[in-house]
Amino acid sequence: MDISTFIFSVGAVIVGLVQVAKTTGLPDRLVPLTALLLGVGFALAAGSQHAIAPAIDDFQLILAGLTTGLTAVGLHGGVKATLGQ
């Protein structure tokens, strides 16, 4: 799996997990931090299994995770604004 596929597929999972966390009481101010931590966590986990790319280093994994988390936060905010919530 390449990095762009990882970002798109895991980004949707992070949006779902953040929404579940919000329904269980996560404050809105912690949503971006939660998404970033989930993104980095998923990237490091996938990298340790060589699921993203075998030759990618930890710095690139962290950047992919940050990008994924930021994408998820933007997607979550966009959907929220579109639905008027």
N, C-alpha and C positions, 0 to 999 in steps of 0.2 A: 504494500500500500504506500502510495506517495503522500507527502505532507498535505497537499491540498485536499485529497480525499479524506484524510484523517480529520482535518479542520472542519469540513462540511458534515461528516458523519457524527463526530463526537460533539460538535457544536450543538446539534439538535438534542443529543442526550443531556448535555449540560443545561440547556434551556428547560427541559423537562424536570431535571433534578432540582434546579433552582426554584421552579414553580412549586414543586412538592415541598421544599424547605420553607417557602413563603407561606404555604397553607398551614404548616405546622408551627408558625410563629416567628420565622426569621424576619427581623426588621429590614425595611427597605434599604436602609443605609448600608447593610452588610451584603446586599445582593451582588454588587460588582466584585467585592473581595472573595466571596464564595465562588463565583464563576471563575475568577482567575485561579484560585487554588485548585478547583476541580480540573480546569484545563491543564495546568502544570502537572497535576497528579496523574491524569489520564495519559499525558504525553510521556512522562517518565516511566509509567507502567508499560505502555506500548513499546517504548524504546528498549526497556530491559528485556523484552521478549523478542526484540528485533522485528516487530510487526510493522513499524513505519518504514525503516530503511536500515540495512545492516551497517552502513558506513557513516551514520549520523552521530555526532558527538553530543554530550550533555548540554552544551550551550545552545545548540540548535534545537534540541528537544524542549528546553525551557522556553525558547522563543516561539516554537510551535504551540506550546501549551498556553503561553500568554496570548498569542494570536487567537487561539481557539476560545479562550475565556472572554476576551474582548469582543469577539464576534458574537458569542452567545449573549453577552450583556446588550450589545447593540440590537440583536434580533429580538431579545426579550422586550427592550424598551420600544422598539418599533411596533411590535405587535400590540403592546399595551397602549401606545398612543393611537394606533389605528382603531382599536376597539373602544377607545374613550374611557379607559379605566384609570 
